[in-house]
Amino acid sequence: IEMVVMECKVSELTEQNITDEEKTAAATRTHTQRSRPFLDMVYSALDCTDEDYHALFVLCLLYAVSHSKGINGELLERLQLPVPNQERCSYSLVLVERLIRVMSQAAQPDGKVRLATLELTCLLLKQSVLSGNHCIIKDVHLACLEGAREESLHLLRRFYKGEEIFLDMFEDEYRSMTSKPLNVEYLMMDASILLPPTGTPLTGIDFVKRLPCGDVEKTRRAIRVFFMLRSLSLQLQGEPETQLPLTRPEDLIKTDDVLDLNNSDLIACMVVSKDGGQAQRFLAVDVYQMSLVEPETKRLGWGVVKFAGLLQDMQVSGVEDDSRALNIVIHKPSSNPHAKPLPILQANFIFADHIRCIIAKQRLAKGRIQARRMKMQRIA
């Protein structure tokens, strides 16, 4: 679907289906647009074909104007910017089309749109087309937005690999985005955005405020573009997020949960922690987790969970001088891909004999592979 920026006249397609009042309002907007060269200049600066240097400043300006308490509400109405706490039934067609074009350019393989620019674009679009609890976006604009989302999906497919690193990056980027959403005030205080967009991490500029460097950062950028446009699409259509995050806390086994273990394969072991503490436990392997349980005193066949960790974050290795023991390390998921992973479990598991030790190692290794494969299939 081609977007035509309606700068000087109302679209002929919509003229047939609007009331006289809407025609009058549209004519007023047409007249004001003709006599507003500065507003035209602001909107024309949202072109990100070559770079997004000027576009980021324009987006910051529009965001600041729409959030400033010192701006008159009548001025916002004349600019067709959203007035706080006021219902509306229309929005600036030119602005929304420019914003969607920025999103489409961000989803291109050679796009020059930084992540901060895209996230601010999504914020402004939501402000423009959400009125109270309902969305007033026109079907043609929603279709263009869906086109940009599809482009982001095709971009992400180029980087999708069956390697372990992709799954970790996918989940790390989602955690990072949800825990640290864009703070526009801090963005506008950052002097680094005054510099031309750079693509090297050697400058020390935050990843979201510069262009990607190398395949790993290009993959991270593609993942984030997909997340942003997917979230925006779902919000505007009023649909809940049912797929992300891949690991939902409510679906996981937690410490002190009481489980029915009558039909479970359990392996008894002695857990020797790094500080020398020992505890007799039963090892159980679930779809996504491994857990250490002890028998429940009041119900036969039930157990109390004393530890539960994700199989995908686990490393299993043998112990050199003991064929009955395994060294197991489970790392805590981190929202920072450069941070050193912190172990939440680091212990030796001693089994009754080497046969049970081999069985436990195979079960944990197979469980880890299956857990990661199931998540990769969900992403695919």
Salt bridges, closest charged atoms under 4 A:
GLU7 OE2 - ARG98 NH2 2.60
ASP52 OD1 - ARG114 NE 2.96
GLU97 OE2 - HIS141 NE2 2.98
GLU146 OE1 - ARG149 NE 3.16
GLU150 OE2 - ARG149 NH2 3.34
GLU164 OE2 - ARG368 NH1 3.02
ASP168 OD2 - ARG372 NH2 3.11
GLU171 OE2 - LYS375 NZ 3.06
ASP172 OD1 - ARG175 NH2 2.45
GLU173 OE2 - ARG220 NE 2.63
GLU173 OE1 - ARG224 NE 2.55
ASP190 OD2 - LYS209 NZ 2.56
GLU217 OE2 - ARG210 NH2 2.80
GLU241 OE2 - ARG230 NH2 2.68
GLU250 OE2 - ARG248 NH1 3.92
GLU294 OE1 - ARG281 NH1 3.24
GLU294 OE2 - LYS306 NZ 3.54
ASP322 OD1 - ARG324 NE 3.72
ASP353 OD2 - ARG356 NH1 2.66
